[in-house]
Amino acid sequence: LTNQAHYTDVVTVDAYMRTEFPGMSHNTVYRNLKEFEEVGIVEQNTEQERTRVKYQCDFHHQHHHHFICQNCGKVIEL
């Protein structure tokens, strides 16, 4: 695994999940993302009223910070 990753807009995750599972509701997607955040599976970032998530891949250092490129969204963990 690399320490460079991208956050993905929750809207994009929602659209993908609903394409793969057409009967899935928006509430189900958002509720599961919230639960994944609570147990440390995903990280959430809200900026300019856009919520984004990324898979948490550093389980040894769950509390950490990021540099996030404002142009491309690339994330570098500190």
C-alpha positions in Angstrom: 0.0 0.0 0.0 1.1 3.5 -0.7 0.8 6.6 1.5 -0.6 8.5 -1.4 -4.3 8.3 -2.1 -7.2 10.3 -3.2 -10.4 11.2 -1.5 -13.5 10.4 -3.5 -16.7 12.5 -3.4 -19.5 10.8 -1.5 -21.8 11.6 -4.4 -19.5 9.5 -6.7 -19.5 6.6 -4.2 -23.3 6.8 -4.0 -23.7 6.8 -7.8 -21.3 3.9 -8.2 -23.0 1.8 -5.5 -26.4 2.5 -6.9 -25.2 1.5 -10.4 -23.9 -1.8 -9.0 -26.9 -2.3 -6.7 -29.9 -0.5 -8.3 -32.2 -1.2 -5.4 -29.9 0.4 -2.9 -31.1 3.7 -1.4 -29.1 6.9 -0.9 -29.7 6.5 2.8 -28.1 3.1 2.9 -25.0 4.3 1.1 -24.6 7.4 3.4 -25.4 5.4 6.5 -22.8 2.8 5.7 -20.1 5.3 4.9 -20.9 7.0 8.3 -20.6 3.6 10.1 -17.3 2.9 8.2 -16.0 6.2 9.4 -17.0 5.5 13.0 -15.1 2.1 13.0 -12.1 3.6 11.2 -12.4 1.9 7.8 -12.7 5.2 5.9 -11.6 8.7 6.5 -14.0 11.6 5.8 -13.1 15.1 4.7 -15.5 18.0 4.1 -14.4 21.0 2.2 -16.5 23.6 0.4 -19.6 21.8 1.4 -18.4 18.6 -0.4 -17.9 15.5 1.6 -15.3 13.1 0.5 -14.0 9.8 1.8 -11.0 7.6 1.4 -10.1 4.1 2.5 -8.2 4.1 5.8 -5.1 2.1 5.1 -2.9 2.9 8.0 -4.4 1.1 10.9 -1.3 1.5 13.1 -1.5 5.3 13.1 -5.2 6.1 12.8 -4.9 9.7 14.0 -2.8 11.5 11.4 -3.0 14.5 9.2 -2.8 15.1 5.4 -1.7 17.5 2.8 -4.5 17.6 0.2 -3.8 19.2 -3.2 -6.5 21.8 -4.0 -6.1 21.2 -7.7 -6.1 17.4 -8.2 -7.2 16.1 -4.8 -4.0 14.0 -4.3 -3.5 13.2 -0.6 -0.1 12.8 1.1 -0.3 11.5 4.7 2.0 12.9 7.3 
